[in-house]
Amino acid sequence: MKAYEGYDKLKSSINKDMCVGCSVCAQVCPVNAIKPYEEEANMTNNIVIAGVGGQGLVLTTKLICDAAIRAGLDVKSNDVIGLSQRGGKVWGSIRIGEEVYSPNVPPKGADFLLALEPLEGLRYKRSLKDSGKFS
């Protein structure tokens, strides 16, 4: 395959703090130079927690993170709580592993979905892997 003009001077790198493993870059690469792969050496568990304001989602996230840190694992998390004051939907994500670069769980990348409220659990069920667990 012929190289595109000027591409021989460009170098690519991945910002591991920003990458969520979605593989979109591999899908849009014009020369199929990027191949996504599963990292077997660094097994990461992805957890999504869904609920409504006032159910203790932030505390639950903190407890899970603290337990993982005490076990010697790397943890990244984030909570989206903007509507919590009015009983609106809230969610959080936690990534636990030997080395974790981003708190963002990729689409259909959750190993576990913890639903603090049943309807919110159904809303976020789409975030689960096919082999994911729903509780």
C-alpha positions as CSV (number, residue, x, y, z in Angstrom):
1,M,0.0,0.0,0.0
2,K,1.3,3.4,-0.9
3,A,2.0,5.7,2.0
4,Y,0.2,9.0,2.2
5,E,2.3,12.1,1.3
6,G,3.9,13.5,4.5
7,Y,2.9,10.6,6.7
8,D,6.5,9.3,6.9
9,K,7.3,12.4,9.0
10,L,4.5,11.8,11.5
11,K,4.8,9.7,14.6
12,S,1.8,8.6,16.8
13,S,1.5,8.1,20.5
14,I,-1.2,7.2,22.9
15,N,-2.0,9.4,25.9
16,K,-2.7,6.6,28.4
17,D,-4.4,9.1,30.8
18,M,-7.0,9.9,28.2
19,C,-7.4,6.6,26.3
20,V,-10.5,4.7,27.4
21,G,-9.9,1.7,25.1
22,C,-12.8,2.4,22.8
23,S,-10.8,1.4,19.6
24,V,-12.3,4.2,17.5
25,C,-8.8,5.2,16.4
26,A,-8.4,1.7,15.0
27,Q,-11.7,1.9,13.2
28,V,-10.9,5.2,11.4
29,C,-7.3,4.6,10.6
30,P,-7.1,5.0,6.8
31,V,-4.3,2.4,6.4
32,N,-5.3,-0.1,9.2
33,A,-2.1,0.6,11.0
34,I,-3.7,0.4,14.5
35,K,-4.8,-3.0,16.0
36,P,-6.6,-3.0,19.3
37,Y,-5.7,-5.9,21.7
38,E,-6.7,-7.1,25.1
39,E,-4.0,-6.5,27.7
40,E,-3.7,-9.8,29.5
41,A,-0.9,-8.8,31.9
42,N,-2.9,-5.9,33.4
43,M,-6.4,-7.3,34.1
44,T,-8.7,-4.3,34.8
45,N,-12.1,-4.6,36.4
46,N,-14.6,-2.0,35.4
47,I,-17.6,-1.2,37.7
48,V,-20.5,1.1,36.9
49,I,-22.8,2.2,39.8
50,A,-26.2,3.7,38.9
51,G,-28.8,5.3,41.1
52,V,-30.6,8.5,42.0
53,G,-29.6,11.4,44.3
54,G,-29.4,10.6,48.0
55,Q,-28.8,6.9,47.8
56,G,-25.2,7.0,48.8
57,L,-23.5,6.5,45.4
58,V,-20.6,8.7,46.3
59,L,-20.0,6.8,49.6
60,T,-20.4,3.5,47.8
61,T,-17.8,4.5,45.2
62,K,-15.4,5.7,47.9
63,L,-15.8,2.4,49.9
64,I,-15.0,0.3,46.9
65,C,-12.0,2.4,45.9
66,D,-10.7,2.4,49.5
67,A,-10.9,-1.4,49.6
68,A,-9.1,-1.8,46.3
69,I,-6.3,0.6,47.4
70,R,-5.9,-1.3,50.7
71,A,-5.5,-4.5,48.5
72,G,-2.6,-2.8,46.7
73,L,-4.4,-2.1,43.4
74,D,-4.4,1.0,41.3
75,V,-7.9,2.7,41.2
76,K,-9.4,5.5,39.2
77,S,-13.0,6.6,39.7
78,N,-15.4,9.4,38.8
79,D,-19.0,10.3,39.9
80,V,-21.5,12.2,37.9
81,I,-23.8,13.8,40.5
82,G,-25.1,17.0,39.0
83,L,-28.8,16.2,39.5
84,S,-28.5,14.5,42.8
85,Q,-30.0,17.4,44.8
86,R,-33.4,16.9,43.0
87,G,-33.4,13.1,43.2
88,G,-32.2,12.9,39.6
89,K,-30.0,10.2,38.0
90,V,-26.4,9.8,39.3
91,W,-23.8,7.4,38.2
92,G,-20.2,6.5,38.9
93,S,-17.5,4.4,37.4
94,I,-14.6,2.6,39.0
95,R,-11.6,1.0,37.3
96,I,-9.4,-1.3,39.3
97,G,-6.3,-3.1,38.2
98,E,-2.5,-3.2,38.5
99,E,-2.1,-0.1,36.4
100,V,-5.1,2.0,35.4
101,Y,-4.9,5.1,33.2
102,S,-8.4,6.5,33.1
103,P,-11.5,6.4,35.2
104,N,-13.8,6.2,32.1
105,V,-15.3,2.8,31.4
106,P,-15.4,2.2,27.7
107,P,-18.8,1.6,26.0
108,K,-20.0,-1.9,26.7
109,G,-16.9,-2.3,28.9
110,A,-18.4,-2.7,32.4
111,D,-17.6,-6.0,34.2
112,F,-20.1,-5.2,36.9
113,L,-23.2,-2.9,37.2
114,L,-24.3,-2.1,40.7
115,A,-27.8,-0.6,40.5
116,L,-28.9,1.3,43.7
117,E,-32.2,1.9,42.0
118,P,-33.8,-0.7,39.6
119,L,-34.9,1.7,36.8
120,E,-31.5,3.3,36.7
121,G,-29.9,-0.1,36.6
122,L,-32.0,-0.8,33.4
123,R,-30.9,2.5,31.9
124,Y,-27.2,1.7,32.4
125,K,-27.4,-2.0,31.5
126,R,-26.2,-1.1,28.0
127,S,-22.8,-0.3,29.6
128,L,-22.2,-4.0,30.5
129,K,-20.0,-6.4,28.6
130,D,-21.9,-9.4,27.3
131,S,-20.3,-11.4,30.1
132,G,-20.9,-8.6,32.7
133,K,-22.8,-9.1,36.0
134,F,-25.8,-7.0,36.9
135,S,-26.8,-6.5,40.6
